[in-house]
């Protein structure tokens, strides 16, 4: 079996759940004897970021290997590409590079786009059509605009556009129409592909709302051996944007410290945060993230929109009782975990009260929660994830070849 992963650009720091999933999945699929091809833009250096991270190699020592077929396209750029317009140009360049390799890639059996971002999906769709193979899309997160989009079927273009334009007309006529049209195209593309959802809520949404051929999978964790003590009164947060509740954390910290001076906060993701009893580390290495997490006592993740949350699973594996907002995606995965306490989205007072409740537990009660936390994530490992993905690949190739 030969799988082509289409990755328009890649996070070299490997700080996101998406990046970690891609690398671990490729690693264990290769161990299962699957031939992996990677179509990737590398704006950072002259070597493939996937290759670097897979083999843990840096700089000029990277060499091609027979174990993985990496087609690396070098484009100029000294920093991470943020501008959407530049991304589109890079996509176009990669597209023309791909045309030259069409004969080579005709040998693959399946095209896998490991993220549901619009630009990834649309490019992956064109690639799959050019080589005539099935397209698989992993929905790390079903986009919010997709959840809000009202879809009226294949022949309801104008009705869909009108309905969604009326809901987002605050953006202005041109932008609202363009937005609605792009989402309508995106919906029709995913209906022609096969979807992998990482939680039951998204799985049901894709199947019932859009009639997508969806499969249910999950993420894994890979905890290193860390022998380090922990501080019960150290609270850790990992995230970098409002979707992950960053603004709520920044409001919560002074609320807590005004009443409790014995609490310490550790923030991974945001930098330049200046509160007393608070250390903000920005982006850290994978090992340092685990070290900081396992030396903490409580994990807090007030996400407004999430899918699986690898960081939550990792925190639980360290034995951290966790506080999260009650959102359907995470509830469908962790709903039976007694070490997780949920609060209403945006309710900072409830968030603070719940944190104080955990801080005031007796040593026996806290130790029991730590034991339960570890038990909540025993089933999440990358070997099981790779086995599940292989089952999905084989089913698709059997039914839809």
C-alpha positions, -999 to 999 in steps of 0.1 A, spaced: 0 0 0 13 35 -10 -1 66 7 5 102 -4 3 128 23 -4 162 10 10 188 34 12 223 18 32 236 47 44 222 80 51 234 115 88 228 121 85 234 158 60 205 161 40 225 187 5 218 175 -16 186 179 -19 185 141 19 184 136 23 157 162 -4 136 147 11 138 112 45 128 124 35 99 146 11 86 121 37 86 93 62 70 117 40 40 127 26 35 92 62 31 79 68 6 107 38 -13 94 54 -16 59 34 12 42 52 32 16 47 69 24 50 98 -1 50 133 12 41 163 -10 53 193 11 62 229 7 93 238 28 97 276 31 121 272 60 152 255 47 164 233 18 154 201 35 120 186 42 106 195 77 88 161 78 121 143 71 139 164 97 114 157 125 109 120 116 146 113 119 154 139 145 181 154 124 190 191 119 207 212 93 229 200 65 232 164 79 198 155 65 200 129 38 173 113 17 164 78 28 150 48 10 125 43 39 104 73 30 99 90 -4 100 127 3 95 151 -27 108 183 -13 101 216 -30 124 245 -19 109 280 -19 125 311 -6 115 324 28 132 331 60 103 330 84 70 312 90 45 322 63 15 340 77 1 360 48 -28 342 32 -20 356 -2 16 343 0 2 309 9 -19 308 -22 11 317 -43 30 289 -27 1 265 -33 2 275 -70 40 269 -72 36 235 -55 8 226 -80 31 232 -110 59 213 -93 34 184 -87 25 183 -124 62 174 -132 60 145 -108 26 132 -119 40 100 -134 59 92 -102 29 98 -79 5 78 -101 18 48 -82 1 58 -50 -31 41 -38 -46 68 -17 -42 106 -11 -44 117 25 -48 154 35 -42 154 73 -59 187 80 -93 202 71 -81 237 64 -98 250 32 -65 255 13 -52 220 22 -85 203 12 -89 221 -21 -53 214 -31 -55 178 -20 -87 174 -40 -70 186 -72 -41 162 -65 -64 132 -60 -82 140 -92 -51 144 -113 -38 109 -102 -73 94 -101 -72 81 -65 -95 84 -34 -91 114 -11 -91 110 27 -93 142 49 -86 141 86 -108 166 104 -85 177 132 -113 202 138 -145 207 119 -142 244 110 -167 266 129 -179 281 96 -188 246 84 -208 240 115 -227 273 110 -232 268 73 -267 259 61 -264 234 32 -293 227 8 -279 200 -13 -260 197 -45 -285 218 -64 -291 244 -38 -262 267 -46 -281 300 -48 -303 291 -19 -272 283 2 -255 314 -9 -285 336 -1 -291 321 33 -255 323 44 -250 357 29 -279 370 50 -262 355 81 -228 371 75 -237 403 56 -220 423 83 -187 415 64 -199 434 34 -215 423 1 -184 411 -18 -167 394 11 -199 377 23 -207 363 -12 -171 351 -17 -171 335 17 -204 317 10 -192 305 -24 -159 292 -10 -176 273 18 -202 259 -7 -173 246 -29 -156 232 2 -187 214 13 -191 198 -21 -154 187 -21 -156 170 13 -188 152 1 -167 136 -27 -140 125 -2 -137 103 28 -135 120 62 -118 109 94 -132 126 125 -115 126 159 -146 128 181 -181 115 180 -197 149 177 -178 159 146 -184 124 132 -222 126 135 -221 162 121 -203 152 90 -225 122 84 -259 137 92 -256 173 81 -234 168 50 -239 131 42 -201 126 41 -186 91 42 -170 95 77 -149 73 99 -142 77 136 -106 77 148 -87 94 176 -53 108 186 -25 93 207 1 104 232 37 96 235 49 104 270 86 103 277 100 89 310 101 118 333 110 113 370 102 147 385 82 159 415 51 180 411 37 211 428 -1 207 436 -5 245 435 11 250 401 -16 255 374 -5 250 338 -22 262 306 -11 254 270 -25 274 241 -19 305 219 -52 320 208 -87 329 218 -101 296 205 -81 279 232 -93 304 258 -61 325 261 -80 357 269 -100 340 296 -68 327 312 -53 362 312 -85 374 330 -85 345 354 -50 348 367 -54 382 385 -88 370 398 -71 340 414 -40 358 427 -61 385 443 -74 358 467 -47 332 467 -10 341 468 2 305 471 -9 296 435 16 296 406 7 297 369 27 282 340 18 293 305 31 276 274 23 293 241 18 330 250 50 350 256 56 383 273 29 378 300 37 397 332 17 387 363 32 379 396 35 341 404 33 335 366 59 322 342 52 325 304 75 303 283 62 309 248 70 281 224 90 253 241 105 220 230 85 188 232 105 175 261 103 208 280 66 208 275 63 174 291 87 184 320 66 215 328 34 196 325 44 167 347 58 190 374 25 209 376 -6 200 397 -36 212 377 -43 216 340 -67 242 327 -80 245 291 -109 268 286 -113 260 249 -143 275 231 -138 252 200 -118 220 200 -116 186 185 -96 160 205 -71 181 224 -39 161 226 -27 185 253 -56 175 275 -48 138 270 -12 145 277 -20 164 309 -42 135 321 -14 110 314 7 131 338 -20 127 364 -32 162 363 -69 169 373 -82 191 346 -107 219 342 -123 225 307 -152 243 293 -182 221 285 -181 218 247 -197 189 228 -165 178 210 -145 172 242 -176 159 261 -180 131 235 -144 119 242 -138 127 279 -173 127 292 -167 97 315 -135 109 330 -139 117 367 -106 137 367 -121 163 344 -143 191 358 -163 211 332 -177 246 336 -199 268 314 -182 285 285 -170 320 293 -180 318 330 -148 330 347 -163 330 382 -172 293 378 -137 287 364 -122 303 395 -144 285 419 -137 251 403 -99 258 405 -102 267 442 -122 235 448 -93 214 433 -68 234 453 -86 227 485 -89 190 481 -73 168 508 -41 149 498 -61 117 497 -88 131 474 -62 147 452 -42 115 449 -74 96 439 -80 122 411 -45 118 398 -50 80 396 -82 84 377 -66 110 354 -40 85 342 -67 58 337 -87 81 314 -61 80 286 -47 44 288 -63 37 254 -47 66 236 -15 55 219 -1 60 184 2 23 176 -36 20 181 -41 51 160 -20 38 131 -39 4 132 -72 23 130 -60 44 101 -49 13 83 -83 -3 88 -98 29 73 -74 28 43 -81 -8 36 -119 -4 38 -118 26 14 -96 7 -11 -118 -23 -9 -151 -5 -13 -142 25 -35 -112 14 -55 
